[in-house]
Amino acid sequence: MVPGPSGAEEDGVLVFVALDGVKETSKLVILDAKTFTELEVAELPARIPFTAHGQFVPPLAGRSLVV
């Protein structure tokens, strides 16, 4: 949960990594915390395991991830 500027309990976004097991790829997903509406989905350049908490994934040469 990343809180929004108002500080209200539901103001902000939820950010998490989702694994596509069939494709063996990961996505970074951002949802509105109040409505759970999908705001952004970014395909990641590598599969990130479920133990991703606190891990750093360096960018690929010439590519950047903008969310």
Residue pairs with C-beta under 8 A, 6 or more apart in sequence:
1 12
1 13
1 14
1 15
1 33
2 12
2 13
2 14
2 15
3 11
3 12
4 11
4 12
4 13
4 33
5 11
10 33
10 34
11 33
11 34
12 33
13 30
13 31
13 32
13 33
13 39
14 30
14 31
14 32
14 33
14 36
15 28
15 29
15 30
16 28
16 29
17 26
17 27
17 28
17 29
17 44
17 48
17 52
18 26
18 27
18 28
18 29
19 25
19 26
19 47
19 48
19 50
20 26
20 27
24 47
25 43
25 44
25 46
25 47
26 44
26 46
26 47
26 48
27 41
27 42
27 43
27 44
28 40
28 41
28 42
28 44
28 65
28 67
29 38
29 40
29 41
30 38
30 39
30 40
30 41
30 67
31 37
31 38
31 39
32 39
40 67
42 65
42 66
42 67
44 57
44 65
45 59
45 60
45 63
45 65
46 57
48 55
48 57
59 65
